[in-house]
Amino acid sequence: MRQVFFKTVDALEAAASTAGDARFNDLESGKLGFWNLDAATGGDWFATALFQAAIDTDAEAGDDTTGLTTIANPIMLKRSLQVVQGFTSGNPIATPIINTRDVVRVTAEGYVASTKHQQTVTFAAGDAGDEVQLRFVVRTAHTGYLDYVNGETAFSDLTGEGYHFPLGVFNTTNHKVINFSFTATNSGSDNGAAACVTAIEGNETLNAMFNVAVANTNTVTFDARHAGVIFDIIADNLTGSTSLTVTQSANWTPGVGNAWQARTDELKSRAMAGHYNRMYFPMDFQNFVTAADTEYDRYEITYKIDGDRAVVKGSQYGTAIIYEVNGQNDVGVVLNAGTADPVATKTEYVFA
């Protein structure tokens, strides 16, 4: 079982002030809470560390942040855990009650921006007025989930211009080659760079694949619009029988916690589980990822499931994925051994 949660409200559900009076009092969309069934009150919310990854080994009387030694297998501080998220319908969504002895891994990752694959083509003085041929070798095509869902181009096109990846570029071989030529007319001193941009933007297929721009007067940058697209460019001056300089200027890296990734997880979770295990049929669902520029920190809890007797039959492991708006830094206190901000790193805690 794979569940996805979104914390967009800058607070966790707080513990009850009166014993035995714990409730999910704020069902505003995106409110998140951690429930401990074994609290002294019979059950309560908590916002403190779920586990500790270091122990005090020095001789001082106090147990503080000095003299701490990191241990291979962190120690759980709670006996049970349930991740719960408020929902505008009035019914929170939740994981099963997880016995912490069944947790095998907790991962905390800070936001890292995606880097689009980019190549640059540089025009020389001899290219102006000549016919230039560009051959685009598409090494990997866009196979992201979002490109198969209507109305998701705001997230799937990483340039923000709303283009679908062109279907004609998909293939079942190792690569796809697209040939394209144009006349590199001179515009000022760019030796044909501006004409290249105009020609690409005028081609429906290439414009849907690349965001192009003139940089440094004679250079055109080609940015892949979509996640996972990797390409090479071969550029030749057909008139003068010379080659243009092509440079690999940025490598594709997916990053962590980008809106396109969070939106993908949100939609895939619904597709696999029926809008969170059909808890809300036939009611409309709430979209939690609504802006393509939102940044998230990402947390994941992996736990064992008894496939014969537990809530999900036939499963061995369950995962709870939590996206928290970058900078709120509440979930890290619970799932990052008390460290609120995971920054741009990945920390993995493995439990024996």
Phi, psi and omega in degrees: 000133182233115180242148183235132182236150181231122176256104179250343176272133187279061176186151170263155176299128188273155176296153181289145178280340179240131182304135178078007184245025181287130177219159170273094190275342185236102181264021176303139183307124176099352177291136184235149177213156174245124185253134176244109183295335189261018176296160184299335181280355185102352179153134180198164176280152176219152180228024178253176185299134176286331182209167174238141184251007178214153178234155181277121183241002180269181188267004182292158181286324184276150177254082184239210188273000178262151178070025182270142179240126178292137181248152186294319181242106182303158183256126178288140179254355177233153179271336180213163183211139171219125177269129185227139179231134177294150183218140188295345178290343184100355178243112180293153172263151189205155169282168167298166172289118186259120172288127187295343175291345179268354179285127181253337182199142170232130181240132176240125181228130176276160182299133173225124183294144174291147174244121180285144175295134185218137169232155179236144176242127182252127180267139178256169184301326182285354182274339183300128178086354182262166174275125181247134177250131174247128174248119181262115179260106182273105183284315176227135179265167180285118178238024181291149182301324186296332183283357177252010181241130179295142172078019183247014183293339176299332179261322187285329175273106187291347177275351178081011184259000168078035179260137168283147172293130186293130183298330182295347182269344177295145179204167181251011178258189182285338180196166177233135181247128178243122179263139183208135178227158181201167177266123184277067178296144183280135175231098186073243181239023185272356175058020177115358182297315180296323178295326177297314179300315180298319182293317180294315181293339178273356179258120188300317182290310183292324179293330177284342179268322191235143164262121186242149180202150175278130177229141179054040174068301187259000187248136175248127176265137176244108178259129172294131182284336194240153182297135174083356181280125178235133186215161170238155176236132171246120186240127181226143170271105184289329181289314184264001180054046176233168179250144175271155179281126177241132183235138172278106188257346175201138178261145177293125171225130186290329184074192183221137171073020174285155186300324180296327178286317179295318179295321176300312180297323180297312183288321179295323179298318178294319182296321183280328187250001180070063183051061180059061175062035175059026181292340189240004175297139000263025184285156175295147179268158180263129174273126179262329176264106188238350182230132185288348181256008179287138179251141183229147160270150187235133178233147180219130176249125176247129184220155180280145178236136173280102186293347179270325188237346185278186189293330181247109184289138176083359181266151175253328181224149172238155177228140172240115181256130182238125172255124178241132179306128183304129179103344179286319168057045174256319184293327180300327177300324183275315191250005178235040178054038177089351179275112190295315186252115179286353185045203186270053180227167176240125177239128182243125178252124182247133183250136181291000000 
